Amino acid sequence: MNIAVTPPRTADHPVEPVFLDRWSPRAFTDEAISEAGLMELLEAARWAPSAINVQPWRFAWGLRGDAAFDRIESALLPGNRAWAGKAAALVVVGSKLTRTTQEGAEVPNGFHAFDAGTAWGFLSLAARMKGWATHAMGGFDHAKMAEVLALPEGYGLHAVVAIGRQADASTLPEGLRAREVPSLRRPLAQTAGHGHFPA
């Protein structure tokens, strides 16, 4: 089921509907996603732009019902565990903190988080185009997540993304139902300035 965005979002300028339709619900149905279906979304993320083509993003994933999903879910903070366990998949977004120079030296990569965020954005739009909803969370125990996923040295964690078919808000715990609405955005004029950054 692909639930309409209510209330509808309105753009200040013409934009493809997928950008307005994408939001971050917490209510998911019991529908599963196949491994092949998830790979289609991660394939979209793979083609995100990357500074110097370093491609620092990394993803660790699990499908609901498998051990990887359970390990990822175990590191979520309680408020997110209350709903994220119904997702069809959980994907952890991380990135390599350094890059290798042409001379073979490892140096800090100041763009690792920027690039990983772009890859997550590609994943979220690909999911929406396939009728899946996504919700990225920062609420997880970083140390525990690093442990349960055997995070390599020199890598950082950014977010956990829940993926599933959107369900009605009534399926959520009562305290979350009122929050199950798309967030709006400030006017573009408050975000983008000609020759200056708006305050």
PyMOL commands that set and color helices and strands:
alter all, ss='L'
color gray80, all
select helices_A, chain A and resi 17-21+35-46+51-53+67-74+78-84+112-129+142-148+169-171+174-177+188-190
alter helices_A, ss='H'
color red, helices_A
select strands_A, chain A and resi 57-63+89-96+98-100+106-108+133-137+155-164
alter strands_A, ss='S'
color yellow, strands_A
deselect
rebuild
show_as cartoon
